[in-house]
Amino acid sequence: MVVFTVPEARAELARIRPTLDRLVAVRADAAELAAALAPGGVGTVLGGRAELKAAEALLDELITTVQESGVHLKGFAPLLLDFPARLDGVDVLLCWLEGDAGLDWYHRVDLGFAGRRRLPD
């Protein structure tokens, strides 16, 4: 398991940010395509079943890219990422939630998202 320092995690987030942005866009396309293909769905200019399958395959690739970086993908909609780390000798997860400007939060491993706190300066 990869254990990040805060600077390493922030650098990794910056590195994978284009992948995350692409994941969000493809996720929206896949949702629209799936809704269009559902009974009573409203058509879309994005295409049909073939385009949905392609979007799903691309989502799998993008998710794999994120996971191979050592980052834990904890949520898909919205995206929630955890970066394993240690702060003051305690195992924590540095966490980023879709919409966060940067990596500014953490929580103890045993507390989960409910224990989310701002990183100290």
Backbone as CSV, one residue per row, in Angstrom:
resi,resn,N_x,N_y,N_z,CA_x,CA_y,CA_z,C_x,C_y,C_z
1,MET,0.840,-1.172,0.000,0.000,0.000,0.000,0.890,1.242,0.000
2,VAL,0.528,2.184,-0.823,1.230,3.459,-0.889,0.803,4.303,0.311
3,VAL,1.771,4.923,0.975,1.484,5.876,2.051,2.056,7.215,1.610
4,PHE,1.203,8.205,1.529,1.570,9.518,1.034,1.906,10.466,2.184
5,THR,2.821,11.387,1.916,2.929,12.573,2.756,1.899,13.562,2.216
6,VAL,1.615,14.606,2.958,0.661,15.601,2.467,1.148,16.219,1.151
7,PRO,2.423,16.638,1.035,2.873,17.186,-0.250,2.792,16.162,-1.394
8,GLU,3.129,14.910,-1.114,3.035,13.875,-2.151,1.596,13.661,-2.594
9,ALA,0.671,13.648,-1.649,-0.743,13.462,-1.983,-1.263,14.631,-2.813
10,ARG,-0.863,15.835,-2.435,-1.296,17.003,-3.211,-0.728,16.965,-4.624
11,ALA,0.522,16.529,-4.756,1.133,16.408,-6.086,0.430,15.318,-6.895
12,GLU,0.082,14.224,-6.243,-0.614,13.138,-6.949,-2.006,13.572,-7.380
13,LEU,-2.700,14.309,-6.532,-4.006,14.833,-6.921,-3.881,15.722,-8.144
14,ALA,-2.890,16.592,-8.156,-2.677,17.467,-9.319,-2.370,16.641,-10.566
15,ARG,-1.594,15.570,-10.397,-1.235,14.726,-11.534,-2.444,13.986,-12.111
16,ILE,-3.322,13.497,-11.240,-4.470,12.723,-11.732,-5.702,13.594,-11.990
17,ARG,-5.602,14.885,-11.729,-6.762,15.770,-11.909,-7.357,15.702,-13.314
18,PRO,-6.544,15.673,-14.392,-7.154,15.536,-15.716,-7.951,14.234,-15.858
19,THR,-7.472,13.160,-15.254,-8.201,11.889,-15.282,-9.522,12.026,-14.534
20,LEU,-9.497,12.702,-13.393,-10.722,12.902,-12.613,-11.729,13.756,-13.380
21,ASP,-11.243,14.803,-14.025,-12.126,15.670,-14.809,-12.761,14.876,-15.951
22,ARG,-11.977,14.048,-16.591,-12.496,13.200,-17.682,-13.510,12.201,-17.137
23,LEU,-13.223,11.636,-15.966,-14.129,10.677,-15.348,-15.491,11.331,-15.081
24,VAL,-15.492,12.546,-14.570,-16.740,13.253,-14.285,-17.530,13.481,-15.581
25,ALA,-16.850,13.885,-16.638,-17.527,14.138,-17.912,-18.110,12.852,-18.491
26,VAL,-17.334,11.778,-18.474,-17.806,10.507,-19.027,-18.921,9.937,-18.161
27,ARG,-18.825,10.123,-16.850,-19.887,9.674,-15.942,-21.212,10.346,-16.312
28,ALA,-21.181,11.645,-16.601,-22.391,12.372,-16.985,-22.936,11.863,-18.318
29,ASP,-22.038,11.623,-19.282,-22.478,11.080,-20.572,-23.126,9.712,-20.395
30,ALA,-22.510,8.847,-19.585,-23.046,7.507,-19.363,-24.422,7.586,-18.698
31,ALA,-24.594,8.490,-17.759,-25.887,8.646,-17.094,-26.952,9.088,-18.091
32,GLU,-26.591,10.027,-18.956,-27.550,10.516,-19.959,-27.904,9.413,-20.952
33,LEU,-26.900,8.677,-21.393,-27.145,7.579,-22.330,-28.011,6.492,-21.695
34,ALA,-27.722,6.135,-20.454,-28.510,5.104,-19.770,-29.956,5.550,-19.611
35,ALA,-30.163,6.810,-19.262,-31.520,7.319,-19.113,-32.258,7.302,-20.447
36,ALA,-31.565,7.634,-21.521,-32.186,7.641,-22.846,-32.593,6.238,-23.276
37,LEU,-31.832,5.242,-22.853,-32.106,3.866,-23.260,-33.129,3.172,-22.361
38,ALA,-33.440,3.772,-21.223,-34.431,3.192,-20.308,-35.829,3.322,-20.921
39,PRO,-36.746,2.421,-20.552,-38.114,2.540,-21.054,-38.678,3.928,-20.773
40,GLY,-39.208,4.563,-21.798,-39.748,5.904,-21.670,-38.702,6.991,-21.665
41,GLY,-37.432,6.609,-21.893,-36.349,7.579,-21.875,-36.432,8.569,-23.023
42,VAL,-35.894,9.734,-22.777,-35.831,10.786,-23.794,-34.534,10.616,-24.562
43,GLY,-34.616,10.625,-25.884,-33.436,10.451,-26.718,-32.357,11.489,-26.435
44,THR,-31.143,11.159,-26.855,-30.013,12.054,-26.657,-29.165,12.095,-27.927
45,VAL,-28.529,13.223,-28.140,-27.638,13.352,-29.291,-26.330,12.595,-29.072
46,LEU,-26.131,12.073,-27.855,-24.881,11.369,-27.539,-24.807,9.994,-28.196
47,GLY,-25.941,9.444,-28.587,-25.922,8.141,-29.245,-26.866,7.166,-28.593
48,GLY,-26.446,5.890,-28.638,-27.296,4.818,-28.133,-26.506,3.801,-27.347
49,ARG,-26.890,2.534,-27.490,-26.297,1.445,-26.710,-24.787,1.320,-26.934
50,ALA,-24.335,1.447,-28.171,-22.893,1.324,-28.453,-22.103,2.414,-27.725
51,GLU,-22.629,3.626,-27.725,-21.945,4.731,-27.050,-21.960,4.544,-25.526
52,LEU,-23.053,3.972,-25.012,-23.108,3.694,-23.575,-22.057,2.648,-23.215
53,LYS,-21.952,1.599,-23.991,-20.948,0.560,-23.716,-19.541,1.144,-23.788
54,ALA,-19.298,2.022,-24.749,-17.986,2.659,-24.870,-17.708,3.544,-23.653
55,ALA,-18.710,4.274,-23.203,-18.544,5.132,-22.027,-18.260,4.283,-20.792
56,GLU,-18.961,3.170,-20.640,-18.732,2.282,-19.497,-17.317,1.710,-19.523
57,ALA,-16.842,1.342,-20.708,-15.482,0.817,-20.826,-14.458,1.895,-20.476
58,LEU,-14.700,3.115,-20.924,-13.791,4.219,-20.611,-13.814,4.524,-19.112
59,LEU,-14.979,4.474,-18.499,-15.064,4.677,-17.050,-14.218,3.645,-16.315
60,ASP,-14.293,2.387,-16.738,-13.476,1.335,-16.116,-11.991,1.663,-16.232
61,GLU,-11.563,2.131,-17.399,-10.152,2.486,-17.606,-9.739,3.645,-16.704
62,LEU,-10.574,4.657,-16.632,-10.253,5.833,-15.821,-10.190,5.475,-14.337
63,ILE,-11.123,4.661,-13.887,-11.124,4.217,-12.486,-9.860,3.422,-12.195
64,THR,-9.471,2.551,-13.100,-8.254,1.756,-12.922,-7.032,2.664,-12.837
65,THR,-6.978,3.682,-13.668,-5.863,4.632,-13.637,-5.760,5.292,-12.263
66,VAL,-6.887,5.701,-11.714,-6.888,6.328,-10.384,-6.408,5.327,-9.343
67,GLN,-6.951,4.128,-9.360,-6.604,3.127,-8.357,-5.142,2.695,-8.450
68,GLU,-4.597,2.647,-9.639,-3.193,2.250,-9.801,-2.229,3.274,-9.222
69,SER,-2.698,4.478,-8.973,-1.841,5.521,-8.404,-1.661,5.351,-6.899
70,GLY,-2.390,4.407,-6.308,-2.331,4.216,-4.867,-3.428,4.949,-4.125
71,VAL,-4.239,5.683,-4.855,-5.357,6.426,-4.289,-6.563,5.493,-4.208
72,HIS,-7.325,5.602,-3.125,-8.526,4.784,-2.964,-9.733,5.576,-3.447
73,LEU,-10.451,5.018,-4.400,-11.680,5.635,-4.897,-12.817,5.130,-4.011
74,LYS,-13.331,6.001,-3.146,-14.344,5.604,-2.172,-15.756,5.937,-2.610
75,GLY,-15.885,6.878,-3.528,-17.205,7.265,-4.013,-17.134,7.620,-5.470
76,PHE,-18.224,7.354,-6.182,-18.250,7.549,-7.631,-19.055,8.771,-8.035
77,ALA,-20.131,9.054,-7.320,-20.974,10.203,-7.653,-21.536,10.765,-6.355
78,PRO,-20.880,11.720,-5.771,-19.692,12.433,-6.237,-18.418,11.616,-5.994
79,LEU,-17.366,11.989,-6.718,-16.069,11.345,-6.511,-15.581,11.632,-5.096
80,LEU,-15.084,10.593,-4.459,-14.486,10.728,-3.139,-13.211,9.902,-3.146
81,LEU,-12.088,10.569,-2.916,-10.786,9.906,-2.935,-10.152,9.950,-1.560
82,ASP,-9.487,8.856,-1.204,-8.709,8.797,0.023,-7.264,8.485,-0.323
83,PHE,-6.347,9.219,0.310,-4.911,9.024,0.140,-4.372,8.531,1.477
84,PRO,-3.970,7.266,1.593,-3.424,6.775,2.863,-2.208,7.605,3.278
85,ALA,-2.165,7.961,4.561,-1.079,8.806,5.063,-0.924,8.572,6.564
86,ARG,0.091,9.228,7.129,0.285,9.243,8.582,0.462,10.702,8.996
87,LEU,-0.274,11.103,10.021,-0.129,12.437,10.601,0.168,12.267,12.086
88,ASP,1.268,12.807,12.521,1.657,12.713,13.937,1.618,11.272,14.438
89,GLY,2.072,10.344,13.589,2.144,8.940,13.972,0.831,8.180,13.913
90,VAL,-0.214,8.812,13.422,-1.536,8.178,13.350,-1.881,7.904,11.890
91,ASP,-2.387,6.681,11.619,-2.843,6.362,10.270,-4.103,7.166,9.963
92,VAL,-4.061,7.885,8.853,-5.196,8.701,8.432,-5.409,8.520,6.937
93,LEU,-6.505,9.057,6.483,-6.783,9.133,5.058,-6.976,10.605,4.713
94,LEU,-6.127,11.108,3.847,-6.298,12.459,3.327,-7.422,12.344,2.317
95,CYS,-8.449,13.171,2.447,-9.603,12.948,1.580,-9.929,14.171,0.732
96,TRP,-10.331,13.851,-0.475,-10.738,14.854,-1.454,-12.112,14.474,-1.954
97,LEU,-13.030,15.423,-1.916,-14.390,15.236,-2.392,-14.584,16.097,-3.632
98,GLU,-15.189,15.518,-4.644,-15.462,16.262,-5.879,-16.021,17.635,-5.520
99,GLY,-15.411,18.658,-6.077,-15.797,20.032,-5.777,-14.820,20.732,-4.854
100,ASP,-14.036,19.953,-4.083,-12.998,20.561,-3.245,-11.944,21.200,-4.141
101,ALA,-11.495,22.380,-3.769,-10.473,23.065,-4.558,-9.126,22.356,-4.473
102,GLY,-8.822,21.804,-3.312,-7.542,21.129,-3.120,-7.685,20.028,-2.100
103,LEU,-6.570,19.484,-1.702,-6.552,18.410,-0.709,-6.321,19.051,0.654
104,ASP,-7.406,19.324,1.379,-7.339,20.085,2.615,-7.971,19.371,3.805
105,TRP,-8.366,18.119,3.648,-9.105,17.406,4.680,-8.490,16.039,4.944
106,TYR,-8.739,15.522,6.133,-8.309,14.167,6.492,-9.287,13.597,7.505
107,HIS,-9.211,12.306,7.696,-9.931,11.673,8.791,-9.156,10.444,9.227
108,ARG,-9.294,10.096,10.492,-8.667,8.874,10.974,-9.268,7.700,10.232
109,VAL,-8.482,6.655,10.070,-8.920,5.477,9.344,-10.162,4.875,9.996
110,ASP,-10.207,4.867,11.313,-11.311,4.218,12.024,-12.577,5.069,12.093
111,LEU,-12.513,6.336,11.700,-13.675,7.209,11.809,-14.432,7.400,10.507
112,GLY,-13.762,7.266,9.402,-14.428,7.494,8.126,-14.768,8.956,7.902
113,PHE,-15.579,9.184,6.882,-15.901,10.536,6.431,-16.520,11.383,7.539
114,ALA,-17.270,10.763,8.443,-17.917,11.515,9.524,-16.895,12.193,10.432
115,GLY,-15.672,11.670,10.460,-14.620,12.256,11.285,-13.722,13.211,10.524
116,ARG,-14.177,13.690,9.390,-13.386,14.551,8.505,-13.038,15.863,9.206
117,ARG,-11.744,16.211,9.132,-11.244,17.459,9.729,-10.333,18.167,8.715
118,ARG,-10.212,19.459,8.892,-9.294,20.230,8.063,-7.867,19.898,8.416
119,LEU,-7.004,19.779,7.425,-5.582,19.568,7.685,-5.001,20.775,8.398
120,PRO,-4.119,20.528,9.359,-3.471,21.670,10.014,-2.567,22.408,9.021
121,ASP,-2.361,23.673,9.257,-1.493,24.466,8.361,-0.044,24.044,8.448
